[in-house]
């Protein structure tokens, strides 16, 4: 701001303009975050190009940019040296948040700048788990290409595949299976992805899991099978499909 102040004095501008100029400089930090939140590319670039911003403020504004999801703004923050692996208050890294929100372009940028693809939150969420849970079809292949752990588990044992099966996301299931997800993985209570899909009536998901060689006769810890769950909830088409797959 000193350079600008000298210029104002040189041009014979009044003192109140000097005060206004210095007051603006003290608001740069909050203004940067607000500009990122509003998607104001021009203002974000202007501030980052002309002002010294401390690391904490830079990362806080970067987080606002991640949540907004504007690729041009995110790119400018990365150029300014924002930390791609810091964790926000919710325990997510920028990559985890972008993956959850389905920001595929932003995910690509973060991965290209060495974002940790297997970073975990306190609940042991990963970017892949969060993307699968939200049916982010464009994001998943990017994470897997960057060597995301396809069988990573949350604290409750849920994997990307079991979450996708529970929600009936057939396309996500197919992507994960192709990446060698464990189709016969069992939760602590013995439940499998096939059981979850059968219970919730997701016929297409059941088809994809059976095609991937999911065992229809595995039992949960209480002895329940996918067929029992399909019968309990009267999912006739799933019952027929399981029978054809050899379910007993």
C-alpha positions in Angstrom: 0.0 0.0 0.0 3.0 2.3 0.6 3.7 2.4 -3.2 0.1 3.5 -3.9 0.2 6.1 -1.1 3.4 7.7 -2.6 1.7 7.8 -6.0 -1.3 9.6 -4.5 0.9 12.1 -2.8 2.8 12.6 -6.0 -0.4 13.3 -7.9 -1.4 15.8 -5.3 -4.5 13.9 -4.1 -6.0 14.8 -0.7 -5.3 13.1 2.6 -8.7 11.5 2.9 -7.9 9.4 -0.2 -4.8 8.2 1.5 -6.8 7.1 4.5 -9.3 5.3 2.2 -6.6 3.6 0.3 -5.0 2.3 3.6 -8.4 1.3 5.0 -9.0 -0.9 1.8 -5.6 -2.6 2.3 -6.7 -3.7 5.9 -9.8 -5.3 4.4 -8.0 -7.3 1.8 -8.1 -10.5 3.8 -11.9 -10.7 4.2 -12.4 -9.3 0.8 -10.4 -12.1 -0.8 -12.6 -14.7 0.8 -15.7 -12.9 -0.1 -14.5 -12.5 -3.7 -13.9 -16.3 -3.8 -17.3 -17.0 -2.4 -19.0 -14.9 -5.0 -16.9 -16.3 -7.9 -15.4 -12.9 -8.7 -12.4 -14.0 -10.8 -11.3 -10.5 -11.6 -11.2 -9.3 -8.0 -9.5 -12.5 -6.7 -6.8 -12.1 -9.3 -6.4 -8.4 -8.5 -5.9 -9.1 -4.8 -3.5 -12.0 -5.2 -1.5 -10.1 -7.9 -1.1 -6.9 -5.9 -1.3 -7.8 -2.2 0.7 -9.8 0.3 -1.6 -12.4 1.8 -0.6 -14.5 4.8 -0.7 -18.3 4.6 -3.7 -18.7 7.0 -5.8 -16.1 5.1 -4.8 -17.6 1.7 -5.9 -21.1 2.8 -9.2 -19.8 4.3 -10.0 -18.0 1.0 -8.9 -21.0 -1.0 -11.4 -23.1 0.9 -14.1 -20.7 -0.1 -13.0 -21.1 -3.7 -13.1 -24.9 -3.4 -16.7 -24.8 -2.1 -17.7 -22.3 -4.9 -16.1 -24.7 -7.5 -14.9 -22.1 -10.0 -11.9 -23.6 -11.8 -10.4 -20.3 -12.8 -10.4 -19.1 -9.3 -9.1 -22.3 -7.9 -6.3 -22.3 -10.4 -5.3 -18.8 -9.3 -5.1 -19.8 -5.7 -3.0 -22.8 -6.6 -0.6 -20.5 -8.5 -0.4 -18.3 -5.4 0.8 -21.3 -3.4 -2.4 -22.4 -1.5 -1.9 -25.6 0.5 -3.7 -28.4 -1.4 -3.6 -30.8 1.6 -4.8 -28.6 4.5 -7.8 -29.8 6.4 -10.8 -27.6 7.0 -13.0 -27.6 10.1 -15.1 -30.4 8.7 -11.9 -32.6 8.4 -12.0 -32.5 4.6 -9.1 -31.6 2.4 -9.8 -29.5 -0.7 -9.8 -32.7 -2.8 -12.3 -34.4 -0.6 -14.7 -31.5 -0.7 -14.3 -31.0 -4.5 -14.8 -34.8 -5.0 -17.9 -34.8 -2.8 -19.3 -31.8 -4.7 -18.7 -33.3 -8.1 -16.3 -30.6 -9.3 -14.4 -32.7 -11.8 -12.3 -29.9 -13.3 -11.2 -28.8 -9.8 -10.4 -32.4 -8.8 -8.2 -32.6 -11.9 -6.3 -29.4 -10.9 -5.8 -30.6 -7.3 -4.5 -34.0 -8.4 -2.1 -32.3 -10.8 -0.7 -30.3 -7.9 0.0 -33.3 -5.7 -3.2 -33.4 -3.6 -3.2 -36.6 -1.4 -5.8 -38.8 -3.1 -6.0 -41.1 0.0 -6.1 -38.5 2.7 -8.7 -39.3 5.4 -11.1 -37.3 7.6 -11.7 -38.1 11.3 -14.4 -40.5 10.1 -12.0 -42.0 7.6 -13.8 -40.6 4.7 -11.7 -40.4 1.5 -12.3 -38.5 -1.7 -13.3 -41.7 -3.4 -15.8 -42.7 -0.7 -17.4 -39.2 -0.7 -17.6 -39.2 -4.5 -19.2 -42.6 -4.6 -21.7 -41.7 -2.0 -22.9 -38.7 -4.0 -22.9 -40.5 -7.4 -20.1 -38.4 -8.9 -19.5 -40.4 -12.1 -17.0 -38.0 -13.7 -14.9 -37.7 -10.5 -14.5 -41.4 -9.7 -12.3 -42.3 -12.7 -10.0 -39.3 -12.0 -9.4 -40.5 -8.4 -8.9 -44.1 -9.5 -6.4 -43.0 -12.1 -4.5 -41.3 -9.4 -4.4 -44.5 -7.4 -7.1 -43.9 -4.9 -7.6 -46.9 -2.6 -10.8 -48.5 -4.0 -11.4 -50.6 -0.9 -10.8 -47.8 1.7 -13.2 -48.1 4.7 -14.9 -45.5 6.8 -14.8 -45.9 10.6 -18.2 -47.7 10.3 -16.7 -50.1 7.8 -18.6 -48.8 4.7 -16.6 -48.7 1.5 -17.3 -46.9 -1.7 -18.9 -50.0 -3.2 -21.2 -50.8 -0.2 -22.4 -47.1 -0.3 -23.0 -47.3 -4.0 -24.9 -50.5 -3.6 -27.0 -49.1 -0.8 -28.0 -46.1 -2.9 -28.4 -48.1 -6.1 -25.8 -46.3 -8.1 -25.3 -48.9 -10.9 -22.8 -46.8 -12.9 -20.6 -46.2 -9.8 -20.7 -49.9 -9.0 -19.5 -50.7 -12.5 -16.6 -48.2 -12.2 -15.6 -49.6 -8.8 -15.8 -53.2 -9.9 -13.6 -52.5 -12.9 -11.1 -51.0 -10.5 -11.1 -54.3 -8.6 -13.3 -53.3 -5.7 -13.9 -56.3 -3.4 -17.5 -57.4 -4.3 -17.7 -59.9 -1.5 -16.4 -57.6 1.3 -18.4 -58.0 4.4 -19.1 -55.4 7.0 -18.7 -56.1 10.7 -22.2 -57.5 10.8 -21.5 -59.6 7.7 -23.6 -57.5 5.3 -22.3 -57.4 1.7 -22.9 -54.9 -1.1 -25.3 -57.5 -2.7 -27.3 -57.7 0.5 -27.6 -53.9 0.7 -28.7 -53.6 -2.9 -31.3 -56.5 -2.5 -32.7 -55.0 0.8 -33.2 -51.6 -0.8 -34.7 -52.9 -4.0 -32.0 -51.8 -6.4 -32.4 -54.3 -9.2 -29.8 -52.8 -11.6 -27.3 -52.7 -8.8 -28.0 -56.4 -8.0 -27.5 -57.2 -11.7 -24.1 -55.4 -11.8 -22.9 -57.1 -8.6 -23.9 -60.6 -9.7 -22.2 -59.9 -13.1 -19.1 -59.1 -11.0 -19.3 -62.5 -9.3 -20.7 -61.4 -6.0 -21.6 -64.5 -4.0 -25.4 -64.6 -3.5 -25.1 -67.1 -0.7 -22.9 -65.3 1.8 -24.5 -64.9 5.2 -24.5 -61.9 7.6 -23.6 -62.6 11.2 -27.3 -63.2 12.0 -27.6 -65.7 9.2 -29.5 -63.5 6.8 -28.7 -63.7 3.0 -29.5 -61.5 0.1 -32.3 -63.8 -0.9 -33.9 -63.5 2.6 -33.7 -59.7 2.5 -35.3 -59.7 -1.0 -38.1 -61.9 0.3 -38.6 -59.9 3.4 -39.1 -56.7 1.4 -41.0 -58.5 -1.4 -38.7 -57.4 -4.2 -40.0 -60.0 -6.8 -37.6 -59.1 -9.7 -34.6 -59.3 -7.4 -35.8 -62.6 -6.0 -35.9 -64.0 -9.5 -32.5 -62.6 -10.4 -30.9 -64.1 -7.3 -32.5 -67.5 -8.0 -31.0 -67.4 -11.5 -27.6 -66.6 -10.0 -27.8 -69.7 -7.8 -29.0 -68.2 -4.5 -30.5 -70.7 -2.1 
